[in-house]
Amino acid sequence: MTDLLFLAHRIPYPPNKGDKIRSYHLLKYLTNAYTVHLGAFIDDPNDWKYPDKLDAICAETFYLGLNPFRSKIKSLQGLLTDEALSLPYYKNQAMQD
């Protein structure tokens, strides 16, 4: 199977909210045709109990904690650089590596 990198701005599990429902079902579908490597941010401390659910369907996973307050402060950089506020919000060297 061909490798595929799937990056998500939030862990796509549990599929209980709009963005998580969409991401989870897309991820699940892609695992049928690809070897999926998942990178996802976890912005809710309660979601740290779910990585094993995604570890079971992905070949490789990488989760990174995201502090929403700190990320909102980082996103203000976008006002100075004319870039989308979401770019500095999610910019993280560990995820990029």
C-alpha positions, 0 to 999 in steps of 0.5 A: 500500500502507498503511504499517506500522511494525514494531518488533523488540527484536532484528534479525530476521535471520539467522532462526537463533533462536526469536525471530528466526525468528518475527520474520523470517517475520512481517516477510516475510509483512507485506511482501506486504500493507504498506509496512513500516518497520522499527526494530530493536535490534542487541545482537550485534556480529556482526549488523551484517553483516545489515542489507542483507538486511532493507533489501532487503525493507523500505521503510525501516529503522532500526537501533540498537546496544544494549549488553546490559550497559548496558541491564540496568543501565538496566532496574533502574529498573523496580524503583524505578518498578514498571514492567516491567524491559523498558521501561527496558531498551529505552527509547531516544529515537532509536528513539522519534523 
